Amino acid sequence: MKIASIDVTRIAIPFDAQRRAPERQETTFNAASPSLRRMETLLVKITCDNGLCGWGEAFGHLANPVTEQALCTLIAPLFVGATLPDSPQAIAQQMQRAEKALHAFGRSGPVRYALSAIDIALWDALGQQRQQPLWQLLGATRQRIERYASLVGYDNDPVAVAAQVKRAWDEGFTTLKLHETTVEAIAAARAALPPQAELLVDVNCPWTRQEAAQQAHELRALNLGWLEEPIWPPDDYQGLAQLKRVGVPLAAGENVDGDQGFINLLENGAVDVAQPSVAKVGGISAARRVFAMAQQYRVRVVPHCFYYGAGMLATAHLVALLPDDVKMEVPWIAFEAPLYPDLPRDVAFTLSSRPGLGYAPDEEVLRHYRLSLSQITDKGVRRYA
């Protein structure tokens, strides 16, 4: 069985998060930013010569055109015409060959994101070839997982933040994550929630070592589940290790440089929680390696997931490999149209028993919200309007 074509589709679906429009429009590259009104994603479909298909998703948001170009010109041509891998080991070997071939273009960024999408699609295809759901193929012993709500930013407005965490709690979420950066806004969320609620905070790398230490001291009394990416730059592993001494649990890993970044995080004792992001780190194959590394260092793993495509589905199956108390992150926003209409919406849900990822995107949603579509075959790249 050979890979006959690879389709690359950019879509952007509007969403509502019950927040006021910003006073002035800004160019934003953060998916949690108040300026954002629709969320982009980049989907990859691998089609084999017998008609079997596998879906993947690449990180990128507003940088998706760069990842799209990397897929069309550099990466997809490496896989078109190749034999579909028939085992997890064969997928890992094929991905390593591609990484070595492309290493001069960087070990992170758009090339890595594009490879992540290919890897996820190969795993989806393998599950369908073997007629096994991905969680089962990966060796998970549980099929039921729980989501946690990852809120977008509410501009550090304590009143808005308090209202939104109450709303998420009322929907049944017992773990909630903020994207706020002031003690006042975070404290408002804590005050609005019952004591048993788990509150997490992602600040997206804003502070120097000194600023982070001061903020962590002020936040310590709020009993956070973790403080995520507090230091700029994100690869200041020694700074994170020093900050851990304050006593607030630290989480990071979304923005590290692939496998090597996690080795650096773990060897420096820089985090309490490691956060591989399947659509950024190198796909399912790389995420599994991170899981094994973290186990060796006795560090808890909770994957990052601010996606709504195949990367989100892949994360769900990966979470099933982890201890029962590990929940799956989901963007807590209302999309104008669901990409997977039959995907359960409950806070806790049972993973599909259908082969591979278990779901394929709704074709009408893909058409309606499409920004671009390219198909790569052995004859080259064909671009559609």
N, C-alpha and C positions, 0 to 999 in steps of 0.2 A: 504494500500500500504506500503510495507516494503522495506528497503534498502538491496539489495541482495549482492552487491559487491562495493568495492571502489578501483579504479585504481590510482596509483601514478606514474607519468611519469616525468622524468628529461630530458630536452632537452637543447641544446646549439646551437644557430644560429649565424654564423659569420655575421659581419656587417662592413660597411665602414663609416668612419667619416671624411675622407680627412685630416688625420693627419699623420705626419711622425712617423716612428717607434722610440721608445725610444733608447737612446744610450746603455743602458743595461737593460736586462729583469729583471723585479721585480715581486715578488708575490704580487698581489694587491687584496684588498677586496672591493674596491670602484668601482662601475659600471661606473663612469665617468673617471676613470684613463686612461692615455695615453697608458698604457701597455695592456689594454684589447682589444681583437680582436674578441671575440664572447661573446654573452650574454646568460647566463644560466637562466632557470626558472623551476619551479616545479609546475606541473599541477595535479589536482585531479579531477577524474570523479566518481560521485556517480551514480550507476545504480540501479533502483528499480525492483522489481519482475515482473512488467508489462512492462519493457523495457524503461520506462522514465529515462532520464539522466540529470544530472546537473554538470556543470563544475566550478571549483574553482582554485585559484592560491595562492601559498604561497611565501612570501618573502624569500630570502636566497642567491641568486647568488652563490658565491663559497662556501657558507656554506650549500648549498642545501642537501648534503648527510646527514647532521645532522638532518635537518628538515624531510627528507625522512624517516630516521630511526625512528624518533618520531611518524610519521604518521603510519608506518607499525606495530610498536610494542606497542605503547601506545594509540594512538588516534583513528585510524580507527576501531579497535575492539570494541570501545565504541558505535559506530554508526551502524556497520553491524548488521542486524537483527532488528534494531529499526524501528518503524513506521515513515514514512516520515511526517514531520510537515505539518499541513494543514493551517497555518496562520503565519504571522510575529511574533505574540506573542508566538506561539508554537516553532518557531525557536529560539527565544530569551531564552525561558525556557530550551530547550534542550541544548543550548550552555552553559547556566549558570551551568547546572548540570555537564557538562563535565569540565568546568573551575574549579568548586569546587572539583571534583574528582582528578584533576591534579595539584592543586595549589602548592603542595609540590615540584613540578619540576620547579617552577618559574612562575612569572606573565608576563614575556616577553621572548624574544628569540625564539628558534626553536619550543617550545611547542605552544606558542602564534601564531607563524606564521602558524603552521600546523592547528590550530583551525580556523584561518582566512580563509584558503582555504576551509575547510569543510563548514563554514558558508556561504561563497559565493556560493558554489555548492548547498547548501540547498535552497538559495534564487532563484537560476536559476531554480531548479527543481520545486519550488513552482509556479514561473511564468508560467512554461510550464503546470503544473497541472491546473492552473486557466485560461490558454490561455490569459495571459496578459504580455505585455512587462514589464521589470523591472521598468522602469521610471514611468509607469502608476501604477504599484503595490505599488510603494513607495509613490505615491501621488504627483508627480511632475506636474507642470502646464505648463512646456515648453518641447518641444521635440528637439529643435535645440540648439546646443552648439558650442563653438569655442575652438580650441586647442591653447596652447602656446608651443613654442619650448624650450625644455630643452637640452642645448648643453652639450656634454661631455667636459672634460678638454683638453685644448691645451697648457698645460705646462707653463702657464703664459707668453706665447709668444705674445706680443702686435700685431705684424703683422698678425700672424695666427688668433688671436681672432677677429681682425677687419675684416679680409676677411670672416670669417665664419658668423659673425652676419650680414654682408651685404648680404651674400648668403641666409640666413634664411629670412631676410626682403624681399628680392626679390621673395621668394616663397610665400609671403603673410602673414607671421607671424608678428603681431604688438606687441606682447609681447614675450620677449626672456629671458631665464635664463642662466647665466654663471655658470661654476664651476671653477672659478679662484680665487686666493687669494692675488694678488698684486694690488695695486692701479693703477700701470702703465697699466696692462692688462685690468682692468675694465674701466679705463679712455679711452683706445683705442677703446673699444667697444662703449662707449657713443659717442665719436667723430665720429665714423663711421656711426652712426644711425641718422635718422632725429629726431628733438626734440620731436615729438609726439610718438615715440617708447617708450614702457614701458620696462625698463631694471631691471631685478631681478638678485641677486647674491646669490649663495649657496656656502659657504666656508667649510662646513663639519667639524665644531667644532675644529678649529686649535689653538685658541688663549686663553691666560689667560684673566682674567677680564681687566687687565691693557692694554694688547696688543689690545684687542678688542675695548676698548675705544679710543685708539690712531688711530686705523684703521678707526673706525666709524667717527671720526672727519675729517679725510682726505677724506672720501667717501661722506660726507654730501653734498658737492657741486655738486655731480654727479646726484642728483635727482633720486635715486634708488626707485623702487617700494617697494622693501624690501631687507634686509640683512638677510640671512637664516643661522641659527645655527652657530653663530660666536664664541661661548664660549665653551671651554673644562672644565669640562665634560658637556654633553648635558643636564643633569638634575640640573645644577646650576641655579635654578629658580630665586634666589635673585640677582645673577650676571646679568642675562638677564634683570630683572626689573630695575636695576641700569643703565644698558647700554641704555635702552629706553630713558633716559633723554637726551642723546646726540642729539636726533632728527631724527635719521635714523629709519624708520619703521623696526621692527624685526618680523621674521617668525620662527616658530619651531613647532615640534610635531611629526615629522617622527620617532624619536628615543625615545620617552617617553615610560614609563611603562604602556601601556594600558590606560584604563579609568582614573585610579588614577593619572597617569602622566599628563593628561589634566586638571584634577581638580587642581593639583599643579601649572601648568602653569597659569591657569585662576585666581585662588585665589591670586597668587602673582603678578598679573598684569604684567606678564613677556613678553607678545607678543602682537603685533598688528594683526597678522595673525596666526591662528591655522591651522596646517597641518596634519590631520589624514591620515594615509596610510593604505588603506583598507586591503592589504595583510599582514600587520604587526600588526595592532591595535586590531584585533579580528573580522575582516570581516565587512559586511554591517551592522549587528546588532550593533556592537560597534561604527561604524562610525556615525550611526544615533544618538546614545547617545551623542557623541561628538558634533554633530550639535546642539542638544538641549542645551547642557551646554554652548556652545559658544554664542548662542542666548541670554541666560540668562545674560551673562557677556558683551554682546554687542561687541563681538570680531568677526572679519571677519574670515570666513573659506574658505580656498582654499586647497583641498586635494593634498597630495603628490602622484605622480604616475610615477615611473621610471620602468614601467612594459610593457609587450607586450602580456600578456595572459588574462585570465579571470579577473584578478585584474584590468587590464586596462579597460576592458569593464564595470566592476562593477563601477569603478570610473566615467566613462562617465555618467552612469545612476544616480549616486549620485550627480554629478555636476548639473544635471537638477533640483535637489531640491533646489539649491542655487540661489541667485539673478542673474539676467541676465548678469551682468558684470563679473561674476566668470567664468574663463576659465579653461580648462582641460590641465594639464601637460602631455606631451608626449616626450619620448626620441627622439631627433632629429638626427637620424642615419638611414642609408640605410641598411636594413637587406638583406641578400642573398636570403631569401625566406620569404614571408609574412605568418604568422601563420593563418591569416584570409584573404584570397585573395579577398573576396567580401566586406570587410570593406572599407567604403569611405576614401579617402586619403586627401580630401579637408580640409583646415584650419577650416572652419565652416562646420558642417554637421548635418544631421537630424538623430536622434537615430532611430534604427530599430523598427518597429511595430510588429515584430515577438515575440513570447513568450519568457520570461526569458531574458537572456543576449542578445539574438538576433542572436548570431553566435556560431558555434562550430568550433574547430580547424580543419584544413585541415589534414586528416588522412595520406596523403603521406608525408607531412612536419613532422608530428610527428614521422613517421617511419624513415625518412632519418636522422633526427637530434637527434634521441633518444640516451641518455646515459644509461638509465636504465628504467625498467618498473616492477612494482610489483602490484599484485592484491590480495586484502584482502577479504576473504569470511568467512563464519562461519566454514570453514574447515581449516582456517589458511592463511598463506602468501605464495603465489606462485610468484617466481621471474623469469623474462624472460631475455634473453640475449639482 
